[in-house]
């Protein structure tokens, strides 16, 4: 689906990403982890055409990213940004409807297909009940579901999410994680997600890419990710590992020794 | 559901009523019918129409800037674009240039180029550093504005007393026209600009959500932005060339329209065009009668209203956005 070969990104001569290499298969769930400033968001933005690629190549469905128009790209990849949608001066439904941009010209009408995409997005994210509220009145959890609904309404095979749970309380984190898993497993959407939650990466991520100072430290299957030396190198932090009392899965805890 | 439609009709009716009534204000004391008619059709009506078109254009450009820079305080005036246009026009007056390019006269072309120069400068600075705040953008605009104002003063200093006085009066912003010539010059500029901006209303909606979201939804943000820069430069340049920099219309009108009709540009654009026209006619009428028989430059009135409005927005923007 997506091939990233030797990707480098620079802003004002500062290298933000260097020689990144990985592939994302169709239906994959890739979680990108790494310390703050390691280039995770930059990587997502370069997949979306928001930040220019300095060297290397990104191919989507075999075709170089540069050969897609922004509109064509928007029918392949949707985006849930890190910034909160709570500042946006729109009604929920109007905001989600704007995601249909890539399917329209200035004069085309709203079609039954558009309406179906909107209704599905609202239903799947369980946001139908506040479709007529203003974005500014939503809680953090509600707002994040609306942001995902908007991406979903774009009907793309790939969805890219930048720290979708960072500002949420534990209950809403679980809710959003489950929603993303549903999109991946039931709707077959290829998910690329940036996260600081290493246990989430290890458990839900089919693959994990660990970035450090703009370079790829490790790439592999999610279940192999949680490993003491690797986490120590990545975060400069000791971790201990304990089995979850219910599921028995290994979880990593930061150990402040 | 169709609430915006009623509100748009309401704004249009108010604005068109202002357009219809303004020519009659201060006309009652004239009893001679022939003179009355002459004043009405040769002076008052063209002036009202001219004010309407100029107000529409100024308000629309303000609306575009507010959407593009995600800031209610960002307008062609606060960002120094109007000063750039004024400087361009002052230079052509000073050099005594007279030529015609694609049907535009020298002052309009100079004004357009000045506007383009200023906007490129402000935008260039805003791109220079990653993560640019709204405050820094406005300060860059203020600096640009000062810079061009000094250049205008310099031009004025070098000019003879006649040109200098002309430049000064014109800088105050005035709508005193006679006949339909200026209207016919301005109308195509504002019409073309409005058509392009209406064409881009969905893009403007997405730009309000932020550049990253707009790009990810499929907007070719750079191309749209350049097109909007050119369009607003043309519109502001054309208006400034003909009536001087009339400040703050582009800040107040779109803001009021947004409060009334909401943020959807498919409704906001027609509302801004209508109310912008009506608003400037209202200001011009006040400017005509407040110290009658003399009249004030309309820019004095709009700036007197705009200053406090700017401060109100500034204080309000400290609170969470609405």
Interface residues (C-beta under 8 A of the other chain):
Chain A: X11 X12 X45 X48 X49 X50 X69 X70 X71 X73 X74 X75 X77 X78 X79 X81 X83 X87 X88 X89 X90 X94 X95 X98 X99 X101 X102 X104 X106 X136 X154
Chain B: X130 X199 X200 X201 X202 X205 X206 X208 X209 X210 X211 X212 X213 X215 X216 X217 X218 X219 X220 X221 X263 X264 X320 X321 X322
